[in-house]
């Protein structure tokens, strides 16, 4: 009985539904309903009182027996305005989430305020008007229609409205000098009836809302389940390793295919949607497949699994597939799966060919399973141990010790290995492995490669010797080319020096004659002449002649440096002062470093060195030019010379960019350069190294990136005596 009563109350929404509001989803649903109710109630609160005031004014105007004093007339103005203000406040609070949580109590209080304000005007005038029942009915209906009030909440609201109107009718008239209005007995009966009716309506509406939410939640759950099911189906369909398709007789196309089917048929899903199945069947199988399909459409027995050849639009080679047809219940719809077995069929054909060739193959052919069990060997394999001089051995004894692990790995990876060498006593075998993953087997070919291996070793030795000879030839060629260049440059320099030297001698001689003549003229003038203009002219000519003489002497030094650098008349070894060669080289390279690089000379006492002066000058020039190019802006080049028991040392240091450590072992290799493509030939330091070697000397280099480089040239002194020229220069 108690359970039935609870169920009845639950159906009337008077007992159990409060537990429903603990559901966050239903609470959110009620919050949205409350927000909409507050906004609608706010609008009604804003426009309702003015409309009611206008109607009341008309009613009072028509009922001339009613007396309205000035105070009640004032109330007729501000009471509707106050009621509208309450509506505006509710409308504003609806936009505040925290106020929405208390929306039902707020609206209940607002309804009582509007009821009080609406009845205040009649009470102040001492007028008992039947419209009060309409006011209360309107407020109750607004409450239950706009807000999700429950039955007990509506009941409380009805009693509060009754009390509000009753107290207003009893208290307010006395404050204005009127008798209390007669509110009994019709008002309590009316309010009780209205409250019971509205409570029932509230229970019905609340129950409808609760059931509507439950239906929505069930629909949402079903929709999610449907989406999950569709997503899982789509994932299975798209991620399948087989080609899946649906063919429709109605559209004569494939309305549904996955990516694998697109790949197998070589067409996109859009193209296949309008492609008849006969367009993708290879002509060899078209008649057979069409007959099977027609029988299936007619409902006759037809195979559901068979092989067929398909064709791609951009490839003449057929695609061999194994097709499985699934029953759909509709003969006009064909659903199936395609598996590309082209590679498998080719492998089967190759296996058949191998099986035919193995018996007549002159080399041993063996077939093993994936654990190393021997399944087959041809006649040549049976004879092979005896042919190589080991008749007591088995054919499997000739295979590598890790043979079983090796073939298992090759079968798993489907990797063919050709010419794997294996030593057995004094023989070398070449072994080829050809796995068959489909059958978990592997073919093995064995060839005696002893003689071939020895021949290959000899060829490699010859190739190494040839490469060394070729390397020496390239280095000699590079040195010869550079020597020819230097020889041509020397001839050019000597010719230019000779051509310049003859007129330069005349200029220098004339400058000397002019100088002596001017001295004589100056002596004559100083002997008693007072001609100042003559003295000024002599002074100007003297200064001009001195400038000419200085310039001619500088040109003479440059020409002498050119001749000393070329030294075409000294091609053989002779005793040379290295300081003279260094100075000549600096003179020639002056245009490369002037105003940018400071040259610091720290010369020591050097003996004459027996060498080829032309080649040594070339060495110093190459090192000096590299040092100049290593300094990108301003810097210093220091040249130090010294001599000891090991020979004569020339060290050239720069403050340039330096050389990276990984490049240092290669800087003397022919063709190696760090200057970039098209900038350096890579022959300069290679030629330097060869020249120093030919003189019995050595060259060392020390460098750090960003800290510059130092090249140290060491040459043997020979039998010449020690020279002190140039010390401290």
Secondary structure, DSSP 8 states (H G I E B T S, - for coil): -HHHHHHHHHHTTSSSHHHHTTSHHHHHHHHHHHHHHHHHHHHHHHHHHHHHHHHHHHHHHH-TT----HHHHHHHHHHHHHHHHHHHHHHHHTT-HHHHHTHHHHHHHHHHHHHHHHHHHHHHHT---THHHHHHHHHHHHHHHHS---HHHHHHHHHHHHHHHHHHHHHHHHHTT------TTHHHHHHHHHHHHHHHHHHHHHHHHHHHHHHHHHHHHHHHHHHHHHHHHHHHHHH-SSEEEEEETTTTEEEEE-HHHHHHHT--HHHHHT--GGGTB-HHHHHHHHHHHHHHHTT----SEEEEEEEETTEEEEEEEEEEEE--S-TTEEEEEEEE-HHHHHHHHHHHHHHHHHTT-SSEEEEEETTS-EEEE-HHHHHHHHHTT-TTS-GGGGS-TTHHHHHHHHHHHT--EEEEEEEETTEEEEEEEEEETTTTEEEEEEEE-HHHHHHHHHHHHHHHHHHHHHHHHHHHHHHHHHHHHHHHHHHHHHHHHHHHHHHHHHHHHHHHHHHHHHHHHHHHHHTT---HHHHHHHHHHHHHHHHHHHHHHHHHHHHHHHHHHH-GGG-S-EEE-HHHHHHHHHHHTHHHHTTTEEEEEE------EEE-HHHHHHHHHHHHHHHHHH-SSSEEEEEEEEEETTEEEEEEEE-S----HHHHTTTTSTT--SS-TTT--S-HHHHHHHHHHHTT-EEEEEEETTTEEEEEEEE--TT-----TTTT-
